[in-house]
Amino acid sequence: MHDLLIILKVQNDLIQNINQALREEISQFKEQQIMYPRRRISKS
């Protein structure tokens, strides 16, 4: 039982680290999109 709790804690820590890294990547991506917006080709 104790081993299982340790494994769950390690998994939880890993997931939190991944989520933090993803959040940072997404915010960097959004900043780049603001700086270099894609041009939309409008068909008229």
Residue pairs with C-beta under 8 A, 6 or more apart in sequence:
none
